[in-house]
Amino acid sequence: MEGERGRILVVDDNRVNRLTLARTLEQQGHAVALAEDGRQALERLGQEPFDAVLLDILMPEMDGYAVLARMKDDPALRHVPVIVITALDEVDSAVRCIEMGAEDYLPKPFNAVFLRARLEASLRRKKLRDLEQAYLQQELMLRQSEKLATLGKLSAGIAHELGNPVAAAQRGAEQLERALREHLAAYLKLCAAPLGPEQVETLRRLAAEQEACRERVGALDPLRRGDLEAELERWLEDAGLEQAWEAAPVLVSMGYGPDALAGLAERFPGHVPALLAWLSSGFTVFSVLEEIGEGARRVHAIVRALKAYTYMDQAPVQNVDVHEGLENTLVMLRARLKHGVTVRRDYAPDLPAIEGYGGELNQLWTNLIDNAVQAMRGQGELTLATRRDGDAVVVEVTDTGPGIPPEIRPRIFDPFFTTKAPGEGTGLGLSISHGIVTQRHKGSITVESRPGRTTFRVRLPLRLERGMDEAAG
């Protein structure tokens, strides 16, 4: 079987040795470059890649020790195998180089068979390291893509959740501006009218009702509400109110019908249109203000949850409130939950905080909850349960989906394993979750599943092991 081949740099101040090694290596199928001293060797290494270096120890100006030290200090060169060239009576020098990170040593005088064996062994080890590094790099990229995919799901939901109150606030601002103009115009007309004490007191009472801005009727059947609004709209038009179609829904919500408004109209003869415009626009002003305030509170809640979810401005390890993390995750995933998933909470009272990596735990909750929603195809019941178990807390995420087939259950935490269609997932979500629980927090994660009920059970210690956070950093 043909051995490993590579590009080899031979570094030796002795010209005969250099040429002899070069000829032998070329006969064995390697590509060879030469350097006559340490400085030239480092220059060549900085200009082009090599698979291995044959390095003489004793050289003028910069010896082999210095070259080896420089290579091991350079992240780009430290993994290039170095085989030191030494005389048989220089074993101590070879040992020193091995301790400094050299891969192997080659005794003088050179033996072609010995050279082939040592060099090919080094090249095989390098190839394995390169493959391992490429695998780890690919896994890291896929893990990052999984995180980005999670962020993509969250950002879409957050954009939707933020978009609703923001759009409502924009619409409300336009509606508020128009209602304020109408309200002020009607108010000025009433102020210009000669009103008696009883009429002024009535206006004060109505103003208080406007500010309270609470609907005085319960939920109405859409058909019934439509009938009431149509009836009131006709009455308002007959009373001389412009844009009666806008005022009617507001006044119906506040409990006003033709009879109640007719009673008010009798108290303000000659001023009925101004009174009705002032009344309906006032209710509109305060109701829109309440809607805008509710939207602002909603945005504030989302931003607060987002900040807590990402653990911004906090150290990597914190005292983590598990319930808060679960609730913040639900906020982040609200858009995926609200169209058919019922969330049931079975939280233990006074559950203690745990030491942990808050951001990673939130990624764990996101993966488990999102998987549960996908398993149920967006329809079903999601149960979040917590309890204390000795020196640990237990979190259970249960869904009412079809369950996980027994034949694939042992593999669900394996990297890259997925039952989703191509393009729908990397197969790393549960693998990452397993690592967060078992490696980062020294806990455990298990699954129980049958048709109609799947539970992921996470057990997390209350305290991280001493020094674990420093080691992780």
FIMIRO-122919 format. One record per residue (C-alpha): residue in three letters; x, y, z. Coordinates in Angstrom, 3 decimals, padded with zeros to 6 digits, m for minus. Layout:
<vextors>
ALA  X  Y  Z
...
</vextors>
This chain:
<vextors>
MET  000.000  000.000  000.000
GLU  001.336  003.416  m000.948
GLY  002.414  005.478  002.060
GLU  001.543  009.048  002.968
ARG  003.022  011.740  000.755
GLY  003.552  015.369  001.642
ARG  005.439  018.608  001.186
ILE  008.551  018.479  003.378
LEU  010.902  021.280  004.471
VAL  014.476  020.114  005.127
VAL  016.468  022.464  007.408
ASP  020.202  021.727  007.725
ASP  023.265  023.950  007.476
ASN  025.244  021.073  005.920
ARG  024.758  021.140  002.155
VAL  025.572  017.447  001.695
ASN  023.009  016.455  004.331
ARG  020.366  018.690  002.749
LEU  020.856  017.282  m000.731
THR  021.042  013.697  000.497
LEU  017.795  014.031  002.401
ALA  016.139  015.836  m000.497
ARG  017.089  013.123  m002.984
THR  015.897  010.337  m000.685
LEU  012.587  012.093  000.035
GLU  011.939  012.805  m003.632
GLN  012.554  009.142  m004.440
GLN  009.901  008.300  m001.858
GLY  007.422  010.582  m003.633
HIS  007.548  013.684  m001.437
ALA  007.806  017.302  m002.591
VAL  010.853  018.894  m000.965
ALA  011.958  022.441  m000.116
LEU  015.337  023.327  001.440
ALA  016.546  025.841  004.045
GLU  020.160  026.238  005.115
ASP  019.536  027.912  008.482
GLY  016.839  028.691  011.035
ARG  015.922  032.154  009.762
GLN  015.489  030.916  006.210
ALA  013.368  028.048  007.518
LEU  010.987  030.413  009.341
GLU  010.722  032.582  006.228
ARG  009.755  029.551  004.109
LEU  007.271  028.404  006.731
GLY  005.661  031.843  006.722
GLN  005.314  031.848  002.937
GLU  003.928  028.400  002.128
PRO  002.372  025.417  003.894
PHE  004.342  022.279  004.743
ASP  003.211  018.885  005.975
ALA  006.389  018.209  007.979
VAL  009.780  019.703  008.834
LEU  013.084  017.809  009.122
LEU  015.093  020.061  011.451
ASP  018.787  019.900  012.313
ILE  019.532  020.914  015.893
LEU  023.038  022.317  015.673
MET  023.115  025.281  013.274
PRO  024.838  028.697  013.439
GLU  022.943  031.906  014.303
MET  019.543  030.314  014.977
ASP  019.712  026.684  016.074
GLY  017.020  024.032  015.911
TYR  015.836  024.714  019.470
ALA  015.029  028.329  018.586
VAL  013.229  027.352  015.382
LEU  011.184  024.732  017.233
ALA  010.278  027.201  019.989
ARG  009.161  029.808  017.422
MET  007.042  027.251  015.589
LYS  005.308  026.067  018.756
ASP  004.552  029.685  019.726
ASP  002.927  030.379  016.356
PRO  m000.723  029.173  016.130
ALA  m000.322  028.738  012.372
LEU  002.754  026.493  012.726
ARG  002.441  024.690  016.041
HIS  000.619  021.717  014.497
VAL  003.189  021.106  011.739
PRO  005.109  017.910  012.667
VAL  008.812  018.464  013.354
ILE  011.302  015.597  013.153
VAL  014.650  016.634  014.606
ILE  017.897  015.445  013.021
THR  020.467  014.351  015.582
ALA  023.602  012.256  015.845
LEU  023.455  009.000  017.742
ASP  025.474  010.540  020.594
GLU  023.041  013.488  020.946
VAL  020.139  011.619  022.523
ASP  019.756  014.243  025.264
SER  019.243  016.896  022.595
ALA  016.587  014.768  020.932
VAL  014.812  014.246  024.256
ARG  014.845  017.990  024.890
CYS  013.276  018.623  021.470
ILE  010.603  015.993  022.063
GLU  009.759  017.726  025.346
MET  009.507  021.017  023.435
GLY  006.932  019.493  021.086
ALA  008.884  017.750  018.321
GLU  007.033  014.822  016.771
ASP  010.005  012.441  016.456
TYR  013.757  012.314  015.867
LEU  015.930  010.999  013.065
PRO  019.449  009.755  013.896
LYS  022.474  010.364  011.716
PRO  023.696  008.780  009.489
PHE  020.369  008.593  007.598
ASN  018.719  005.279  006.845
ALA  016.173  005.438  003.996
VAL  013.873  002.783  005.473
PHE  014.023  004.380  008.907
LEU  013.376  007.804  007.366
ARG  010.343  006.533  005.430
ALA  008.819  004.883  008.501
ARG  009.329  007.877  010.821
LEU  008.112  010.421  008.276
GLU  005.067  008.488  007.107
ALA  004.014  007.886  010.724
SER  004.237  011.619  011.376
LEU  002.279  012.427  008.218
ARG  m000.448  009.945  009.159
ARG  m000.768  011.520  012.601
LYS  m000.931  014.972  011.034
LYS  m003.599  013.839  008.600
LEU  m005.675  012.438  011.456
ARG  m005.256  015.687  013.406
ASP  m006.251  017.696  010.347
LEU  m009.331  015.538  009.814
GLU  m010.255  015.839  013.478
GLN  m009.780  019.608  013.360
ALA  m011.863  019.850  010.192
TYR  m014.585  017.772  011.833
LEU  m014.545  019.927  014.956
GLN  m014.615  023.083  012.841
GLN  m017.534  021.755  010.822
GLU  m019.353  020.769  014.001
LEU  m018.703  024.225  015.444
MET  m020.089  025.841  012.300
LEU  m023.167  023.642  012.442
ARG  m023.632  024.407  016.124
GLN  m023.412  028.098  015.284
SER  m025.913  027.586  012.487
GLU  m028.221  025.852  014.975
LYS  m027.907  028.835  017.299
LEU  m028.563  031.186  014.386
ALA  m031.569  029.096  013.399
THR  m032.855  029.387  016.962
LEU  m032.246  033.127  016.867
GLY  m034.040  033.247  013.528
LYS  m037.116  031.620  015.026
LEU  m036.974  033.965  017.986
SER  m036.353  037.082  015.923
ALA  m039.297  036.293  013.648
GLY  m041.532  035.844  016.672
ILE  m040.158  038.928  018.409
ALA  m040.589  041.010  015.264
HIS  m044.189  039.840  015.070
GLU  m044.828  040.501  018.754
LEU  m043.215  043.943  018.601
GLY  m044.830  044.735  015.279
ASN  m048.375  044.368  016.588
PRO  m048.211  046.951  019.418
VAL  m045.981  049.263  017.392
ALA  m048.372  049.223  014.441
ALA  m051.292  049.695  016.828
ALA  m049.516  052.658  018.412
GLN  m048.950  054.223  014.988
ARG  m052.597  053.797  014.061
GLY  m053.622  055.003  017.493
ALA  m051.509  058.145  017.207
GLU  m053.283  059.115  013.988
GLN  m056.677  058.335  015.490
LEU  m055.796  060.230  018.658
GLU  m054.766  063.345  016.753
ARG  m058.072  063.403  014.871
ALA  m060.147  062.704  017.990
LEU  m058.371  065.457  019.955
ARG  m059.141  068.000  017.243
GLU  m062.803  066.984  017.234
HIS  m062.945  066.976  021.015
LEU  m061.407  070.439  021.301
ALA  m063.680  071.890  018.612
ALA  m066.795  070.487  020.290
TYR  m065.580  071.652  023.709
LEU  m065.099  075.215  022.438
LYS  m068.624  075.214  021.008
LEU  m070.048  074.080  024.353
CYS  m067.981  076.671  026.235
ALA  m069.423  079.383  023.999
ALA  m072.980  078.304  024.807
PRO  m074.905  079.825  027.759
LEU  m075.069  076.739  029.987
GLY  m076.815  076.563  033.321
PRO  m075.445  074.969  036.539
GLU  m077.306  071.708  035.910
GLN  m075.874  071.423  032.389
VAL  m072.339  072.142  033.645
GLU  m072.690  069.436  036.291
THR  m073.885  066.983  033.624
LEU  m070.794  067.742  031.532
ARG  m068.553  067.150  034.551
ARG  m070.163  063.767  035.119
LEU  m069.779  062.828  031.472
ALA  m066.135  063.960  031.498
ALA  m065.461  061.637  034.439
GLU  m067.087  058.779  032.517
GLN  m064.894  059.534  029.522
GLU  m061.723  059.452  031.616
ALA  m062.723  056.179  033.284
CYS  m062.961  054.802  029.737
ARG  m064.377  051.408  030.630
GLU  m066.828  049.582  028.482
ARG  m070.160  049.467  030.254
VAL  m071.581  046.582  028.279
GLY  m070.444  042.993  028.262
ALA  m069.357  041.059  025.215
LEU  m072.006  041.386  022.553
ASP  m072.879  038.967  019.836
PRO  m071.470  040.423  016.591
LEU  m074.927  040.479  015.019
ARG  m076.454  042.166  018.064
ARG  m073.646  044.740  018.181
GLY  m074.086  045.417  014.469
ASP  m077.807  046.030  014.948
LEU  m077.206  048.409  017.874
GLU  m074.545  050.355  015.999
ALA  m076.729  050.682  012.894
GLU  m079.680  051.879  014.981
LEU  m077.552  054.407  016.866
GLU  m075.861  055.614  013.693
ARG  m079.261  056.482  012.198
TRP  m080.235  058.328  015.366
LEU  m076.959  060.302  015.408
GLU  m077.381  061.277  011.765
ASP  m080.900  062.504  012.501
ALA  m079.492  064.489  015.439
GLY  m077.097  066.292  013.073
LEU  m073.784  064.621  014.047
GLU  m071.230  064.445  011.267
GLN  m069.333  061.156  010.878
ALA  m071.958  059.328  012.879
TRP  m070.542  056.031  011.577
GLU  m067.373  056.623  013.662
ALA  m069.178  057.712  016.820
ALA  m071.750  054.904  016.903
PRO  m069.383  051.962  017.754
VAL  m067.695  053.986  020.537
LEU  m070.974  055.033  022.137
VAL  m072.425  051.513  021.918
SER  m069.352  050.157  023.739
MET  m069.914  052.744  026.473
GLY  m073.530  051.628  026.879
TYR  m075.256  054.495  025.120
GLY  m078.280  053.898  022.944
PRO  m080.825  056.236  021.314
ASP  m082.930  056.491  024.470
ALA  m080.014  057.492  026.745
LEU  m078.722  060.022  024.233
ALA  m082.196  061.406  023.682
GLY  m082.400  062.092  027.428
LEU  m079.106  064.005  027.284
ALA  m080.213  065.904  024.210
GLU  m083.261  067.189  026.064
ARG  m080.949  068.846  028.613
PHE  m078.942  070.641  025.906
PRO  m081.481  072.056  023.486
GLY  m079.805  073.740  020.535
HIS  m076.429  072.199  021.310
VAL  m077.041  068.515  020.563
PRO  m074.488  068.061  017.696
ALA  m071.699  069.690  019.745
LEU  m072.616  067.609  022.816
LEU  m072.615  064.332  020.872
ALA  m069.327  065.170  019.114
TRP  m067.723  066.108  022.441
LEU  m069.023  062.933  024.117
SER  m067.988  060.436  021.434
SER  m064.599  062.064  020.712
GLY  m063.813  062.175  024.433
PHE  m064.441  058.457  024.792
THR  m062.269  057.884  021.721
VAL  m059.385  059.970  023.115
PHE  m059.191  058.097  026.404
SER  m059.729  054.648  024.882
VAL  m056.956  055.232  022.317
LEU  m054.643  056.496  025.059
GLU  m055.317  053.290  026.976
GLU  m054.554  051.191  023.880
ILE  m051.298  053.060  023.263
GLY  m050.329  052.632  026.914
GLU  m051.087  048.922  026.740
GLY  m048.969  048.646  023.598
ALA  m046.089  050.444  025.295
ARG  m046.354  048.114  028.287
ARG  m046.336  045.150  025.919
VAL  m043.197  046.388  024.144
HIS  m041.547  047.039  027.508
ALA  m042.383  043.504  028.645
ILE  m040.915  042.004  025.463
VAL  m037.723  044.073  025.687
ARG  m037.350  043.229  029.375
ALA  m037.871  039.538  028.624
LEU  m035.406  039.709  025.731
LYS  m032.760  041.322  027.930
ALA  m033.298  038.721  030.631
TYR  m033.342  035.933  028.039
THR  m029.940  036.927  026.652
TYR  m028.518  037.758  030.113
MET  m027.151  041.043  028.796
ASP  m024.715  042.904  031.050
GLN  m024.246  039.876  033.333
ALA  m021.386  037.514  034.074
PRO  m021.414  034.091  032.353
VAL  m022.363  032.328  035.600
GLN  m025.285  033.687  037.598
ASN  m027.892  032.677  040.104
VAL  m030.575  031.619  037.639
ASP  m034.314  031.777  038.303
VAL  m035.579  028.769  036.345
HIS  m039.183  029.979  036.298
GLU  m038.136  033.361  034.958
GLY  m036.090  031.668  032.238
LEU  m039.033  029.494  031.197
GLU  m041.409  032.459  031.148
ASN  m039.005  034.624  029.148
THR  m038.618  031.795  026.655
LEU  m042.402  031.580  026.315
VAL  m042.456  035.303  025.579
MET  m039.815  034.826  022.894
LEU  m041.800  031.963  021.338
ARG  m045.256  033.508  021.790
ALA  m045.845  033.800  018.041
ARG  m045.354  030.027  017.661
LEU  m047.577  029.182  020.613
LYS  m050.622  031.398  020.372
HIS  m052.420  029.791  017.424
GLY  m053.196  026.416  018.923
VAL  m050.910  025.519  021.819
THR  m052.239  025.673  025.361
VAL  m049.525  026.204  027.966
ARG  m050.060  024.614  031.366
ARG  m047.727  025.467  034.232
ASP  m047.079  023.197  037.190
TYR  m044.385  025.204  038.967
ALA  m043.128  024.284  042.412
PRO  m043.573  027.155  044.881
ASP  m040.356  028.613  046.292
LEU  m038.163  026.799  043.768
PRO  m034.584  027.851  044.625
ALA  m032.338  029.613  042.144
ILE  m029.485  027.581  040.687
GLU  m025.950  028.474  039.684
GLY  m025.623  028.224  035.951
TYR  m024.988  029.704  032.548
GLY  m028.205  031.647  032.098
GLY  m027.924  032.249  028.369
GLU  m027.207  028.580  027.672
LEU  m030.087  027.437  029.877
ASN  m032.430  029.694  027.913
GLN  m031.154  028.086  024.714
LEU  m031.945  024.724  026.332
TRP  m035.521  025.790  027.163
THR  m035.927  027.196  023.646
ASN  m034.813  023.944  022.018
LEU  m037.064  021.778  024.193
ILE  m040.157  023.988  023.918
ASP  m039.740  024.581  020.191
ASN  m039.265  020.840  019.581
ALA  m042.435  020.168  021.566
VAL  m044.421  022.678  019.501
GLN  m043.093  021.160  016.273
ALA  m043.929  017.652  017.481
MET  m047.532  018.762  018.097
ARG  m047.605  020.568  014.726
GLY  m048.689  023.709  016.543
GLN  m051.796  022.126  018.114
GLY  m051.920  020.609  021.590
GLU  m051.015  021.117  025.235
LEU  m047.548  022.050  026.457
THR  m046.882  021.416  030.145
LEU  m043.965  022.961  032.026
ALA  m043.379  021.444  035.452
THR  m040.697  022.101  038.064
ARG  m039.802  020.621  041.414
ARG  m036.898  020.416  043.815
ASP  m035.136  017.074  044.137
GLY  m032.592  017.180  046.961
ASP  m029.641  019.279  045.863
ALA  m031.059  019.757  042.368
VAL  m034.067  021.112  040.507
VAL  m036.011  019.116  037.942
VAL  m037.698  020.679  034.918
GLU  m040.094  018.684  032.753
VAL  m041.286  019.735  029.300
THR  m044.238  017.624  028.154
ASP  m046.135  017.704  024.866
THR  m049.168  015.863  023.524
GLY  m047.609  015.011  020.170
PRO  m047.451  011.580  018.529
GLY  m044.422  010.469  020.548
ILE  m040.904  009.332  019.651
PRO  m040.628  005.841  018.117
PRO  m038.747  003.436  020.424
GLU  m036.242  002.492  017.713
ILE  m034.883  006.049  017.401
ARG  m035.180  007.110  021.034
PRO  m031.592  006.057  021.960
ARG  m030.197  008.255  019.163
ILE  m032.045  011.532  019.668
PHE  m029.141  013.170  021.526
ASP  m026.568  012.106  018.914
PRO  m024.995  014.943  016.911
PHE  m026.579  015.440  013.471
PHE  m029.367  012.931  014.086
THR  m032.696  014.276  012.884
THR  m035.999  012.986  011.573
LYS  m036.843  016.329  009.984
ALA  m036.847  016.895  006.256
PRO  m033.649  018.272  004.667
GLY  m033.273  021.970  005.331
GLU  m035.521  021.938  008.410
GLY  m032.798  021.324  010.985
THR  m029.166  020.402  011.539
GLY  m029.821  017.600  014.001
LEU  m027.834  019.453  016.660
GLY  m030.597  021.001  018.775
LEU  m030.943  018.112  021.209
SER  m027.215  017.353  021.045
ILE  m026.453  020.930  022.093
SER  m029.112  020.689  024.804
HIS  m027.526  017.474  026.074
GLY  m024.122  019.181  026.222
ILE  m025.515  022.206  028.068
VAL  m027.059  019.946  030.710
THR  m024.458  017.208  031.124
GLN  m021.163  018.935  030.306
ARG  m021.717  022.546  031.322
HIS  m023.925  021.938  034.361
LYS  m023.097  018.304  035.253
GLY  m026.781  017.447  035.244
SER  m028.840  014.878  033.368
ILE  m031.480  014.884  030.646
THR  m033.767  011.959  029.844
VAL  m036.861  011.343  027.763
GLU  m039.998  009.289  028.244
SER  m042.360  008.921  025.327
ARG  m045.530  007.210  024.258
PRO  m048.191  008.204  021.737
GLY  m049.852  011.371  022.997
ARG  m047.279  012.200  025.658
THR  m043.543  012.926  025.496
THR  m041.614  014.297  028.471
PHE  m038.069  015.622  028.497
ARG  m036.802  015.647  032.083
VAL  m033.853  017.890  032.972
ARG  m032.090  017.628  036.323
LEU  m029.760  020.515  037.225
PRO  m027.652  020.778  040.397
LEU  m028.259  023.791  042.606
ARG  m024.552  024.635  042.590
LEU  m021.894  024.260  039.941
GLU  m018.899  022.174  040.913
ARG  m016.078  024.229  042.402
GLY  m013.856  025.630  039.681
MET  m016.116  024.382  036.925
ASP  m016.920  027.846  035.614
GLU  m013.244  028.812  035.540
ALA  m012.368  025.618  033.688
ALA  m015.132  026.253  031.188
GLY  m013.824  029.735  030.545
</vextors>
